[in-house]
């Protein structure tokens, strides 16, 4: 299932460690703020996240979900949740493959994919599984590194091409949008994040203007893009009942109306 070299270990686990680096913390801060916005009007019982188990805890606790389930091939960083704002908030962890989720169909209110698609060969199958487990009007929120950016250019450097987060797939926002549409997942919003190049010195306070200028003048070149999509289920048109034939409620001989049997229908 991996895009990266398997000798380098699980890329999602490596990504979780990368989030703790100075550069990773800057990306994590932008993604957490974005996720909190995208979860602001989402509510329900079950929030499922695949990968990056130690990430997005603040945004997940702030949303109106009662239970958070973290899935992943390695869950070393999974920690129990904490109650917030007087509400009970539970956290459970399960080892799983992203394209074979151990969840019942139509049972999950929201799914978060933090760069999960970047590191799976069968990314389309992952989205198919997400569509299966989502309830009608359930939502999926995904983050991907944008190959149409300076972050994408770093993938071509030999020293970084085998390391997370640079060793992932080259999924453009347009390709992900096509997959969602084919699966009946309607894209509600897309946000572009992290317009600074992936260099440590680029995160000096003197370069804060790059984020504002990027969102205004070159929005498609953000290093990370976030998408929220909703599972739409087409309503079936009800058919008029046929009055020419009487439907049988039990197998075998048709049951006659009781009113005709006792004569109440023909009195007078």
C-alpha positions in Angstrom: 0.0 0.0 0.0 3.0 2.3 0.4 4.3 4.9 -2.1 7.5 5.4 -0.1 10.3 2.9 0.1 9.2 0.2 2.5 12.7 0.0 3.9 12.1 3.4 5.5 9.2 2.1 7.6 5.6 3.2 7.7 5.4 6.7 6.1 2.4 7.7 8.1 4.3 6.9 11.3 7.2 8.8 10.0 4.9 11.7 9.1 3.7 11.8 12.7 7.3 12.2 13.8 7.9 14.9 11.2 5.1 16.9 12.6 7.2 17.4 15.7 10.1 19.0 13.8 10.2 22.9 13.5 9.0 22.8 9.9 6.3 20.1 10.7 5.0 22.2 13.6 4.4 25.1 11.2 2.4 22.9 8.9 0.5 21.3 11.8 -0.5 24.7 13.1 -2.0 25.7 9.7 -3.8 22.3 9.3 -5.2 22.4 12.8 -6.7 25.8 12.3 -8.1 24.7 9.0 -9.6 21.5 10.4 -11.2 23.4 13.2 -12.9 25.7 10.7 -14.1 22.7 8.6 -15.4 20.8 11.6 -17.2 23.9 12.9 -20.6 23.0 11.5 -20.1 19.2 11.6 -21.7 17.2 14.4 -22.6 13.6 15.3 -21.5 10.7 17.3 -18.4 9.2 15.5 -15.3 11.0 14.1 -12.8 8.7 12.5 -9.2 9.6 11.7 -6.7 7.5 9.8 -3.0 8.1 10.6 -1.2 10.9 12.4 -2.7 9.7 15.7 -1.1 12.4 17.8 -2.2 15.2 15.4 -5.4 17.3 15.3 -6.3 16.7 19.0 -7.2 20.3 19.7 -9.4 20.5 16.6 -11.1 17.2 17.3 -11.9 18.1 20.9 -13.3 21.5 19.8 -15.8 19.9 17.4 -19.3 18.6 18.3 -18.5 14.9 18.2 -18.8 12.5 21.1 -16.4 9.8 20.1 -13.1 9.9 18.1 -11.7 6.7 16.6 -8.1 6.7 15.3 -7.1 4.0 12.8 -3.7 3.2 11.6 -1.1 0.5 10.8 1.0 1.7 13.8 -0.6 3.5 16.7 2.3 4.1 19.1 1.3 7.7 19.7 -2.4 7.0 20.4 -3.3 8.5 23.8 -6.7 8.5 25.7 -8.8 11.5 25.0 -9.7 14.2 27.6 -13.1 15.7 28.4 -13.6 19.2 27.1 -16.2 22.0 27.8 -18.2 19.7 30.1 -18.8 17.1 27.4 -17.6 13.5 27.5 -15.1 12.9 24.7 -13.7 9.4 24.2 -10.8 8.2 22.1 -10.3 4.6 20.8 -7.5 3.2 18.6 -7.6 0.3 16.2 -5.0 -1.1 13.9 -6.3 -1.2 10.3 -5.5 -0.9 6.6 -6.8 2.3 5.0 -8.5 0.4 2.1 -10.1 -2.2 4.5 -11.7 -0.3 7.3 -13.1 -2.6 10.1 -16.3 -0.4 10.3 -19.9 -1.1 9.5 -21.4 0.6 6.4 -23.1 3.9 6.9 -21.9 4.1 10.6 -19.6 7.1 10.7 -20.5 10.8 10.8 -17.1 12.3 9.7 -13.7 11.0 8.5 -10.4 12.8 8.6 -7.6 11.7 6.2 -4.4 13.6 7.2 -2.3 13.0 4.1 -3.5 9.4 4.0 -4.0 9.5 0.3 -0.4 10.8 -0.2 1.1 7.5 1.0 -1.3 4.9 -0.4 -0.9 3.3 -3.8 -4.6 2.6 -4.0 -5.8 6.0 -2.9 -9.0 5.7 -4.9 -9.9 2.5 -3.0 -9.3 4.4 0.3 -11.9 6.9 -0.8 -14.3 4.1 -1.8 -14.0 2.7 1.7 -14.6 6.1 3.2 -17.8 6.5 1.1 -19.0 3.1 2.3 -18.6 3.8 6.1 -20.0 7.3 5.9 -23.7 7.9 6.8 -25.8 9.9 4.3 -24.8 13.6 4.6 -21.6 12.4 6.4 -18.4 14.3 5.6 -14.8 13.5 4.7 -12.0 16.0 5.3 -8.7 15.3 3.7 -5.3 17.0 3.5 -2.8 16.4 0.7 0.6 17.9 -0.2 0.2 19.9 -3.4 2.6 18.9 -6.2 1.9 22.2 -7.9 3.9 24.1 -5.3 7.5 24.5 -4.0 6.7 21.6 -1.7 6.1 19.5 -4.8 9.3 20.5 -6.3 11.2 19.3 -3.3 10.1 15.7 -4.2 12.5 15.8 -7.1 15.6 16.3 -4.9 17.4 12.9 -4.5 18.2 13.5 -0.8 14.5 14.0 0.1 12.6 11.9 -2.5 12.6 8.8 -0.2 11.8 10.7 3.0 8.3 11.6 4.4 6.6 13.9 3.6 8.4 14.2 0.2 8.0 10.5 -0.8 4.3 10.6 -1.2 2.1 10.5 -4.3 1.6 13.3 -6.7 -2.1 14.0 -6.2 -3.4 17.3 -7.6 -6.5 19.0 -6.3 -8.2 18.3 -9.6 -7.5 14.6 -9.5 -8.8 14.3 -6.0 -11.9 16.2 -7.0 -12.6 13.9 -9.9 -12.3 10.8 -7.6 -14.7 12.4 -5.1 -17.3 13.2 -7.8 -17.1 9.6 -9.2 -17.9 8.2 -5.8 -20.9 10.5 -5.2 -19.0 12.7 -2.7 -19.8 16.3 -3.4 -17.0 18.7 -2.8 -18.1 21.5 -0.5 -15.0 23.5 0.0 -11.3 23.5 -0.8 -8.6 25.5 1.0 -5.0 26.1 0.1 -2.5 26.3 2.9 1.2 26.9 3.6 2.5 29.2 0.9 6.0 29.5 2.2 8.7 27.2 0.7 9.7 24.2 2.8 12.8 25.8 4.2 13.3 26.5 7.9 14.5 30.1 7.3 11.2 30.8 5.3 9.3 30.7 8.6 10.9 33.8 10.0 8.4 36.4 11.2 9.6 38.8 8.5 8.1 36.5 5.8 4.6 36.3 7.2 3.5 38.3 4.2 4.0 35.3 2.0 0.9 33.6 3.5 -1.4 36.6 2.8 0.1 37.3 -0.6 -0.2 33.6 -1.6 -3.8 33.3 -0.7 -4.6 36.4 -2.7 -2.3 36.2 -5.8 -1.3 32.6 -6.3 -3.9 30.4 -4.4 -3.3 27.3 -6.4 0.4 27.1 -5.3 -0.2 26.4 -1.6 2.0 23.6 -0.3 -1.0 21.8 1.3 -4.6 21.6 0.1 -7.6 20.7 2.3 -10.9 19.4 0.9 -14.3 18.8 2.6 -16.8 16.7 0.8 -20.3 15.4 1.8 -21.9 12.1 0.9 -25.0 12.8 -1.1 -27.7 10.1 -1.4 -30.2 10.6 -4.1 -33.8 10.4 -2.9 -35.9 7.8 -4.6 -39.2 8.9 -6.1 -42.1 7.0 -4.4 -44.4 5.1 -6.7 -48.1 5.3 -6.4 -49.7 2.1 -5.0 -51.5 -0.1 -7.4 -55.2 -0.4 -6.5 -55.9 -3.1 -9.2 -54.1 -5.8 -7.3 -54.1 -6.4 -3.6 -50.7 -6.9 -2.1 -50.2 -9.9 0.2 -48.9 -9.2 3.6 -48.5 -12.9 4.3 -47.4 -15.7 2.0 -50.0 -18.1 0.8 -53.8 -17.4 0.6 -54.8 -13.8 0.5 -56.4 -12.4 3.7 -59.9 -11.0 3.1 -60.9 -7.8 4.8 -62.5 -8.3 8.2 -65.2 -5.7 7.5 -66.5 -7.6 4.5 -66.6 -10.8 6.6 -68.8 -9.6 9.4 -71.1 -7.5 7.2 -70.3 -4.1 8.7 -69.6 -2.7 5.2 -73.1 -3.5 3.7 -75.5 -2.5 6.5 -78.7 -0.7 5.6 
